[in-house]
Amino acid sequence: GRIAASSGATSCTACDSGGMTSFSGDTACTACPTGTHSPVGSTQCVECAAGETAAIEGSRECNTCPSGTFSRNGTACTPCPAGTYAPAGSTKCVECVAGEVAAKGSHECTACFPGTFARNNGSIVSCAPCPPGSAKDEYGEPITPTPIRTPSKPKPKRPPNRQQQASLLARRKEEY
């Protein structure tokens, strides 16, 4: 974990964190490879635990994989495939249950809206509409879709014809 700055040096200095030396008398520190780390003065590189990563050479410490990713061996955090999810620090992705979906790299699954479904097999990204007549509510009763209604246009008023005009005038005269 210590090196001599030059041959014949009377003192040694500790390797910086992320580097190590394994032989007495070394004059240079060696960077730890990806997936490992080392504290200051270390004589060996330590592998990161599953669910963590040291993605660059010479890492001082391992970092927890973020949610939506996993790591089995500490070398890299890999995004979860569609239809699966993972909380931070995961060693594997978890498949969504039927009726839920997740995009690639998700930290949770999302439930399908009423009238849609998902039969998950680990690769479902979106919910599909239920076939006509197959949707059920939480009590098992069929859901009847509400038809979309377009507002009807009011019928234009036509001016009264001569017979209607005469009839209207006669009624008005009677009223007075």
Contacts in CASP RR format, 6 or more apart in sequence:
PFRMAT RR
TARGET T0000
AUTHOR 0000-0000-0000
METHOD contacts of the structure
MODEL  1
GRIAASSGATSCTACDSGGMTSFSGDTACTACPTGTHSPVGSTQCVECAA
GETAAIEGSRECNTCPSGTFSRNGTACTPCPAGTYAPAGSTKCVECVAGE
VAAKGSHECTACFPGTFARNNGSIVSCAPCPPGSAKDEYGEPITPTPIRT
PSKPKPKRPPNRQQQASLLARRKEEY
1 14 0 8 1.000
1 15 0 8 1.000
1 20 0 8 1.000
1 21 0 8 1.000
1 29 0 8 1.000
1 41 0 8 1.000
1 42 0 8 1.000
1 43 0 8 1.000
2 12 0 8 1.000
2 13 0 8 1.000
2 14 0 8 1.000
2 15 0 8 1.000
2 21 0 8 1.000
2 41 0 8 1.000
3 12 0 8 1.000
3 13 0 8 1.000
3 15 0 8 1.000
3 21 0 8 1.000
3 25 0 8 1.000
3 26 0 8 1.000
3 27 0 8 1.000
3 28 0 8 1.000
3 29 0 8 1.000
4 11 0 8 1.000
4 12 0 8 1.000
4 25 0 8 1.000
4 26 0 8 1.000
4 27 0 8 1.000
5 12 0 8 1.000
5 13 0 8 1.000
5 27 0 8 1.000
6 27 0 8 1.000
7 27 0 8 1.000
12 25 0 8 1.000
14 40 0 8 1.000
14 41 0 8 1.000
15 21 0 8 1.000
15 29 0 8 1.000
15 38 0 8 1.000
15 40 0 8 1.000
15 41 0 8 1.000
15 42 0 8 1.000
16 29 0 8 1.000
16 40 0 8 1.000
17 37 0 8 1.000
17 38 0 8 1.000
17 39 0 8 1.000
17 40 0 8 1.000
17 41 0 8 1.000
17 42 0 8 1.000
17 60 0 8 1.000
17 61 0 8 1.000
18 31 0 8 1.000
18 32 0 8 1.000
18 37 0 8 1.000
18 38 0 8 1.000
18 39 0 8 1.000
18 42 0 8 1.000
18 45 0 8 1.000
18 58 0 8 1.000
18 59 0 8 1.000
18 60 0 8 1.000
19 29 0 8 1.000
19 30 0 8 1.000
19 31 0 8 1.000
19 32 0 8 1.000
19 38 0 8 1.000
19 41 0 8 1.000
19 42 0 8 1.000
19 45 0 8 1.000
19 58 0 8 1.000
20 29 0 8 1.000
20 30 0 8 1.000
20 32 0 8 1.000
20 38 0 8 1.000
20 41 0 8 1.000
20 42 0 8 1.000
20 43 0 8 1.000
20 44 0 8 1.000
20 45 0 8 1.000
21 28 0 8 1.000
21 29 0 8 1.000
21 30 0 8 1.000
21 43 0 8 1.000
22 30 0 8 1.000
22 43 0 8 1.000
22 44 0 8 1.000
31 57 0 8 1.000
31 58 0 8 1.000
32 38 0 8 1.000
32 45 0 8 1.000
32 54 0 8 1.000
32 57 0 8 1.000
32 58 0 8 1.000
32 59 0 8 1.000
33 45 0 8 1.000
33 57 0 8 1.000
33 58 0 8 1.000
34 54 0 8 1.000
34 55 0 8 1.000
34 56 0 8 1.000
34 57 0 8 1.000
34 59 0 8 1.000
34 75 0 8 1.000
34 76 0 8 1.000
35 47 0 8 1.000
35 48 0 8 1.000
35 53 0 8 1.000
35 54 0 8 1.000
35 55 0 8 1.000
35 59 0 8 1.000
35 62 0 8 1.000
35 73 0 8 1.000
35 74 0 8 1.000
35 75 0 8 1.000
35 76 0 8 1.000
36 45 0 8 1.000
36 46 0 8 1.000
36 47 0 8 1.000
36 48 0 8 1.000
36 54 0 8 1.000
36 59 0 8 1.000
37 45 0 8 1.000
37 46 0 8 1.000
37 48 0 8 1.000
37 54 0 8 1.000
37 58 0 8 1.000
37 59 0 8 1.000
37 60 0 8 1.000
37 61 0 8 1.000
37 62 0 8 1.000
38 44 0 8 1.000
38 45 0 8 1.000
38 46 0 8 1.000
38 58 0 8 1.000
38 60 0 8 1.000
39 60 0 8 1.000
47 73 0 8 1.000
47 74 0 8 1.000
48 54 0 8 1.000
48 62 0 8 1.000
48 71 0 8 1.000
48 74 0 8 1.000
48 75 0 8 1.000
49 62 0 8 1.000
49 74 0 8 1.000
50 71 0 8 1.000
50 72 0 8 1.000
50 73 0 8 1.000
50 74 0 8 1.000
50 91 0 8 1.000
51 64 0 8 1.000
51 65 0 8 1.000
51 70 0 8 1.000
51 71 0 8 1.000
51 72 0 8 1.000
51 74 0 8 1.000
51 77 0 8 1.000
51 89 0 8 1.000
51 90 0 8 1.000
51 91 0 8 1.000
52 62 0 8 1.000
52 63 0 8 1.000
52 64 0 8 1.000
52 65 0 8 1.000
52 71 0 8 1.000
52 74 0 8 1.000
52 89 0 8 1.000
53 62 0 8 1.000
53 63 0 8 1.000
53 65 0 8 1.000
53 71 0 8 1.000
53 74 0 8 1.000
53 75 0 8 1.000
53 76 0 8 1.000
53 77 0 8 1.000
54 61 0 8 1.000
54 62 0 8 1.000
54 63 0 8 1.000
54 74 0 8 1.000
54 75 0 8 1.000
55 63 0 8 1.000
55 75 0 8 1.000
55 76 0 8 1.000
55 77 0 8 1.000
62 74 0 8 1.000
64 88 0 8 1.000
64 89 0 8 1.000
65 71 0 8 1.000
65 77 0 8 1.000
65 86 0 8 1.000
65 88 0 8 1.000
65 89 0 8 1.000
65 90 0 8 1.000
66 77 0 8 1.000
66 88 0 8 1.000
66 89 0 8 1.000
67 86 0 8 1.000
67 87 0 8 1.000
67 88 0 8 1.000
67 89 0 8 1.000
67 90 0 8 1.000
67 107 0 8 1.000
68 79 0 8 1.000
68 80 0 8 1.000
68 85 0 8 1.000
68 86 0 8 1.000
68 87 0 8 1.000
68 88 0 8 1.000
68 90 0 8 1.000
68 93 0 8 1.000
68 105 0 8 1.000
68 106 0 8 1.000
68 107 0 8 1.000
69 77 0 8 1.000
69 78 0 8 1.000
69 79 0 8 1.000
69 80 0 8 1.000
69 86 0 8 1.000
69 90 0 8 1.000
69 105 0 8 1.000
70 77 0 8 1.000
70 78 0 8 1.000
70 80 0 8 1.000
70 86 0 8 1.000
70 89 0 8 1.000
70 90 0 8 1.000
70 91 0 8 1.000
70 92 0 8 1.000
70 93 0 8 1.000
71 77 0 8 1.000
71 78 0 8 1.000
71 89 0 8 1.000
71 90 0 8 1.000
71 91 0 8 1.000
72 91 0 8 1.000
72 92 0 8 1.000
79 104 0 8 1.000
79 105 0 8 1.000
80 86 0 8 1.000
80 93 0 8 1.000
80 102 0 8 1.000
80 104 0 8 1.000
80 105 0 8 1.000
80 106 0 8 1.000
81 93 0 8 1.000
81 104 0 8 1.000
81 105 0 8 1.000
81 122 0 8 1.000
81 123 0 8 1.000
82 102 0 8 1.000
82 103 0 8 1.000
82 104 0 8 1.000
82 122 0 8 1.000
82 123 0 8 1.000
82 124 0 8 1.000
82 125 0 8 1.000
83 95 0 8 1.000
83 96 0 8 1.000
83 101 0 8 1.000
83 102 0 8 1.000
83 103 0 8 1.000
83 106 0 8 1.000
83 109 0 8 1.000
83 120 0 8 1.000
83 122 0 8 1.000
83 123 0 8 1.000
83 124 0 8 1.000
83 125 0 8 1.000
84 93 0 8 1.000
84 94 0 8 1.000
84 95 0 8 1.000
84 96 0 8 1.000
84 102 0 8 1.000
84 106 0 8 1.000
84 122 0 8 1.000
85 93 0 8 1.000
85 94 0 8 1.000
85 96 0 8 1.000
85 102 0 8 1.000
85 105 0 8 1.000
85 106 0 8 1.000
85 107 0 8 1.000
85 108 0 8 1.000
85 109 0 8 1.000
86 92 0 8 1.000
86 93 0 8 1.000
86 94 0 8 1.000
86 105 0 8 1.000
86 107 0 8 1.000
87 107 0 8 1.000
88 107 0 8 1.000
95 120 0 8 1.000
95 122 0 8 1.000
96 102 0 8 1.000
96 109 0 8 1.000
96 118 0 8 1.000
96 120 0 8 1.000
96 122 0 8 1.000
96 124 0 8 1.000
97 109 0 8 1.000
97 120 0 8 1.000
98 117 0 8 1.000
98 118 0 8 1.000
98 119 0 8 1.000
98 120 0 8 1.000
99 111 0 8 1.000
99 112 0 8 1.000
99 117 0 8 1.000
99 118 0 8 1.000
99 119 0 8 1.000
99 120 0 8 1.000
99 127 0 8 1.000
100 109 0 8 1.000
100 110 0 8 1.000
100 111 0 8 1.000
100 112 0 8 1.000
100 118 0 8 1.000
100 120 0 8 1.000
101 109 0 8 1.000
101 110 0 8 1.000
101 112 0 8 1.000
101 118 0 8 1.000
101 120 0 8 1.000
101 124 0 8 1.000
101 125 0 8 1.000
101 126 0 8 1.000
101 127 0 8 1.000
102 108 0 8 1.000
102 109 0 8 1.000
102 110 0 8 1.000
102 125 0 8 1.000
103 125 0 8 1.000
104 125 0 8 1.000
112 118 0 8 1.000
112 127 0 8 1.000
113 127 0 8 1.000
114 135 0 8 1.000
114 137 0 8 1.000
114 143 0 8 1.000
115 129 0 8 1.000
115 130 0 8 1.000
115 135 0 8 1.000
115 143 0 8 1.000
116 127 0 8 1.000
116 128 0 8 1.000
116 129 0 8 1.000
116 130 0 8 1.000
117 127 0 8 1.000
117 128 0 8 1.000
117 130 0 8 1.000
118 124 0 8 1.000
118 126 0 8 1.000
118 127 0 8 1.000
118 128 0 8 1.000
133 142 0 8 1.000
133 143 0 8 1.000
135 142 0 8 1.000
135 143 0 8 1.000
135 145 0 8 1.000
136 142 0 8 1.000
136 143 0 8 1.000
137 143 0 8 1.000
160 168 0 8 1.000
END
